[in-house]
């Protein structure tokens, strides 16, 4: 038997027995990217690495509506670009309106600042200014009220990031007979008054009325 035939026969036997090594299947490439961590950011060390993650980009949608709405007691700064006679500070009166030159009374209660800007612009376009550009911002928020078992109940200016605890401190603290665990807040939203029992860590909004109850014992 010739050597070539012997070689072919030997390879056939090895293949049948499963001894011929197969090439490993291709693997997906793993892309790595640096992961920011406090140590590397603060001290400039080498960043740690981890498998890359897909980046999810949110789909653009309509801008969320502002949660704060205007009411009596708010003081606003209205800027009408290029119109110094209209640009001024205006108070929202007890009826929930502001009064401006040329256009007179404009309802503001229940509107956001963006909605009021649009309302003023629409009024000015009615024969006064061809293309008005109006911006409204809150200069001073309306006050809050605190009643019941505090040292000095009454009306106080609103402070940013205020909680019930902050409001109590402004009013001189709890009286000896005050109930400390929770309080009642009354809030007017678009003409409707909502009352809720909340903990003393709850946030306070402009115009809120806080009632501190008396404890039973």
C-alpha positions as CSV (number, residue, x, y, z in Angstrom):
1,X,0.0,0.0,0.0
2,X,1.4,3.4,-1.0
3,X,2.3,5.9,1.8
4,X,-0.2,8.4,0.4
5,X,-3.1,6.0,0.8
6,X,-1.9,5.1,4.3
7,X,-2.0,8.8,5.2
8,X,-5.5,9.3,3.8
9,X,-6.7,6.2,5.7
10,X,-5.2,7.4,9.0
11,X,-6.9,10.8,8.7
12,X,-10.2,9.2,8.0
13,X,-10.0,7.1,11.1
14,X,-9.0,10.1,13.3
15,X,-12.0,12.1,11.9
16,X,-14.4,9.3,12.6
17,X,-13.1,9.1,16.2
18,X,-13.6,12.9,16.7
19,X,-9.9,13.5,17.4
20,X,-9.4,16.2,14.8
21,X,-9.5,19.6,16.7
22,X,-12.1,22.1,15.5
23,X,-11.6,25.8,15.3
24,X,-13.4,27.6,18.2
25,X,-16.6,29.5,17.2
26,X,-16.2,33.2,16.8
27,X,-17.1,35.3,19.9
28,X,-18.7,38.7,19.9
29,X,-16.3,41.5,20.6
30,X,-16.7,43.2,24.0
31,X,-16.3,46.9,23.9
32,X,-15.1,48.4,27.2
33,X,-15.3,52.0,28.3
34,X,-14.1,53.8,31.4
35,X,-16.6,54.1,34.2
36,X,-16.3,57.4,36.2
37,X,-15.9,56.9,39.9
38,X,-15.3,59.3,42.8
39,X,-11.7,58.2,43.4
40,X,-10.5,58.7,39.8
41,X,-12.4,62.0,39.6
42,X,-11.0,63.3,42.9
43,X,-7.5,62.0,42.8
44,X,-6.8,61.5,39.1
45,X,-6.1,57.8,39.3
46,X,-6.7,55.3,36.5
47,X,-10.4,54.8,35.9
48,X,-11.9,51.4,36.4
49,X,-13.4,49.6,33.4
50,X,-16.5,47.7,32.8
51,X,-18.5,46.3,29.8
52,X,-20.1,49.1,27.8
53,X,-23.8,49.6,28.4
54,X,-26.3,50.9,25.8
55,X,-27.1,54.5,26.1
56,X,-30.9,55.2,26.2
57,X,-31.8,58.6,24.8
58,X,-35.3,59.7,25.9
59,X,-37.7,60.7,23.1
60,X,-38.4,64.4,23.1
61,X,-41.9,65.3,24.2
62,X,-43.9,68.4,25.3
63,X,-42.3,70.4,28.1
64,X,-43.9,69.6,31.5
65,X,-46.3,72.1,32.8
66,X,-45.1,74.2,35.7
67,X,-46.5,73.1,39.0
68,X,-46.7,76.6,40.5
69,X,-49.7,78.7,39.6
70,X,-50.2,82.4,40.4
71,X,-52.6,83.8,42.9
72,X,-53.3,86.9,45.0
73,X,-50.3,88.2,46.8
74,X,-47.7,87.2,44.2
75,X,-45.5,90.0,43.0
76,X,-44.4,89.6,39.3
77,X,-41.8,91.2,37.1
78,X,-43.2,91.6,33.6
79,X,-40.7,92.4,30.9
80,X,-41.9,93.5,27.4
81,X,-38.8,93.7,25.3
82,X,-38.3,97.1,23.7
83,X,-41.2,98.6,25.7
84,X,-39.9,100.4,28.8
85,X,-43.3,101.8,29.6
86,X,-44.8,98.4,30.0
87,X,-41.9,96.7,31.7
88,X,-42.5,96.9,35.5
89,X,-43.4,95.0,38.7
90,X,-47.1,94.1,39.1
91,X,-49.0,92.6,42.1
92,X,-51.6,90.0,41.7
93,X,-54.6,91.6,43.4
94,X,-57.3,90.1,45.5
95,X,-59.4,89.3,42.4
96,X,-56.4,87.4,40.9
97,X,-55.6,89.9,38.2
98,X,-52.8,92.3,37.3
99,X,-53.4,95.7,35.7
100,X,-51.0,96.9,32.9
101,X,-50.9,100.0,30.8
102,X,-52.6,99.8,27.3
103,X,-54.3,96.4,27.9
104,X,-55.7,96.9,31.4
105,X,-56.7,94.0,33.6
106,X,-55.2,90.6,32.8
107,X,-56.4,87.5,34.8
108,X,-53.4,85.8,36.4
109,X,-54.9,83.4,39.1
110,X,-54.4,79.8,38.3
111,X,-51.9,80.5,35.5
112,X,-48.2,79.6,35.3
113,X,-45.8,82.4,34.5
114,X,-45.5,81.0,30.9
115,X,-49.2,81.0,30.5
116,X,-49.5,84.6,31.7
117,X,-46.7,85.6,29.3
118,X,-48.7,84.2,26.4
119,X,-51.9,85.9,27.6
120,X,-50.2,89.3,27.9
121,X,-48.6,88.8,24.4
122,X,-52.0,88.0,22.9
123,X,-53.5,91.1,24.4
124,X,-50.7,93.3,23.1
125,X,-51.0,91.9,19.6
126,X,-54.6,93.2,19.4
127,X,-53.7,96.6,17.9
128,X,-50.8,97.6,20.2
129,X,-47.6,95.8,19.3
130,X,-47.1,93.8,16.2
131,X,-44.7,91.1,17.6
132,X,-44.5,91.4,21.4
133,X,-42.0,89.4,23.3
134,X,-43.0,89.0,26.9
135,X,-41.3,87.4,29.9
136,X,-42.8,87.0,33.4
137,X,-41.0,86.0,36.5
138,X,-42.0,85.8,40.2
139,X,-40.4,88.6,42.1
140,X,-41.9,87.8,45.5
141,X,-44.0,84.8,46.3
142,X,-47.3,85.2,48.2
143,X,-47.0,84.7,52.0
144,X,-48.0,81.6,54.0
145,X,-50.1,81.4,57.1
146,X,-49.7,79.4,60.3
147,X,-52.4,79.0,62.9
148,X,-53.0,77.1,66.1
149,X,-50.4,76.0,68.6
150,X,-47.4,78.1,67.7
151,X,-46.0,81.0,69.7
152,X,-46.8,83.7,67.1
153,X,-49.5,82.6,64.7
154,X,-50.0,84.8,61.6
155,X,-48.9,85.6,58.1
156,X,-45.2,85.3,57.1
157,X,-43.1,85.7,53.9
158,X,-42.5,82.5,52.0
159,X,-38.9,81.2,52.1
160,X,-37.5,78.9,49.5
161,X,-37.2,75.2,50.4
162,X,-39.5,75.7,53.4
163,X,-40.9,72.7,55.4
164,X,-43.4,72.7,58.1
165,X,-40.6,72.6,60.7
166,X,-39.1,75.8,59.1
167,X,-42.5,77.5,59.2
168,X,-43.0,76.6,62.9
169,X,-39.5,78.0,63.7
170,X,-40.4,81.2,61.9
171,X,-43.5,81.5,64.0
172,X,-41.6,81.1,67.3
173,X,-41.8,77.4,67.8
174,X,-44.5,75.0,69.2
175,X,-46.5,75.9,72.3
176,X,-46.3,73.5,75.2
177,X,-49.7,72.0,74.2
178,X,-48.9,71.6,70.5
179,X,-49.2,68.2,68.7
180,X,-45.7,67.7,67.1
181,X,-46.2,64.6,64.9
182,X,-48.3,65.9,62.0
183,X,-50.2,69.1,61.0
184,X,-53.0,70.1,58.6
185,X,-52.1,72.0,55.5
186,X,-54.8,73.8,53.4
187,X,-53.7,74.6,49.8
188,X,-55.7,76.3,47.0
189,X,-55.1,74.9,43.6
190,X,-56.9,76.5,40.6
191,X,-59.7,77.7,42.8
192,X,-60.1,74.5,44.8
193,X,-59.0,74.2,48.4
194,X,-57.3,70.9,49.4
195,X,-56.8,69.9,53.0
196,X,-54.4,67.2,54.1
197,X,-52.7,65.9,57.2
198,X,-48.9,65.8,56.6
199,X,-45.8,65.1,58.7
200,X,-43.7,68.0,60.0
201,X,-41.1,67.3,57.3
202,X,-43.6,68.0,54.5
203,X,-42.8,71.0,52.1
204,X,-44.7,74.2,52.3
205,X,-45.8,76.1,49.3
206,X,-46.6,79.8,48.9
207,X,-50.1,80.6,50.0
208,X,-50.4,77.5,52.3
209,X,-52.3,77.7,55.6
210,X,-50.7,75.5,58.2
211,X,-52.8,74.5,61.3
212,X,-51.0,73.1,64.4
213,X,-53.4,71.1,66.4
214,X,-53.5,70.9,70.2
215,X,-52.6,67.6,71.8
216,X,-55.0,65.7,73.9
217,X,-52.6,65.0,76.8
